[in-house]
């Protein structure tokens, strides 16, 4: 073939997203208001030059968001969140969208938080049934009122799930 794989990659992204119409509306509401409005076309061209998907996907999002209804964000929207509210942060070590480093940054202002990283986990996914069972147990303990620092997360270690 021609060596051009952009269309194939785009088809894969479209299929992998698999968003229902409700999820797609929620996605646009959040993504347009909180992210896309801050992206310039010049930035898109610079950051996507030479990539497999090129600028097409981002430009389509910018154009869709230009039509999507959204409210203005509060002045302090990008300020770090500071809170004593008990908080459990779950990350997948292989998440390219919201990697563990993002949760670490957020946790810095959450004085009563615990960050659990699921080795081999992606974005919104749990890598295997054993890990799913472990996460359910951690969530049940958290929602029963246990302090984040006191949560028993040893099942993650026992399973030998690596933190990458």
Steps between C-alpha positions, in 0.01 A plus 500: 500500500581865522625490858228744604330361809313809620157382383552159657615656827198735500262207443661321795461807722136540396425133572696493826314805629169313466314787663124488539309816412466584872872448561582700189290795623668487839839473331438810289361696796812439708764486228382812318466715812809383685752417229423579138421868556863549603653338190610720209522379141868602492563281803319208333712529186822521701418210736358262239756549223635163396255299712293208375162666551623847397288799603170362369354370827582815699375736227173303486465542877570876477235534228245291694565697819445827317135387468466327838324695778723566801518727799789717601734344753548659841807723541671248728432197277869435433612564858608194700220348705560519875267289713488288816216283361594129504598412144603179325683539171525197269734499201608250239876486457458485121238776468612740225208739560520557876829339610585444868715814503182707454340342808822558694475872416136514610574303818751765608209727599279225640633459852280198576554297183645171382618426146481137387665411169382190315795347321415419141177702518403737225249785482183388676596136490592233748758257360360170635227346722730465802585869489131585454417305815779678687382844383143420603624409850701823526201705383265325744739574786536863392124557465436335836685792657859382534761774488691495172835446677358197683367320191628147452647500150719195560301300246662706222845402630400137566386461141844610387351769281792730422485874548667631188 
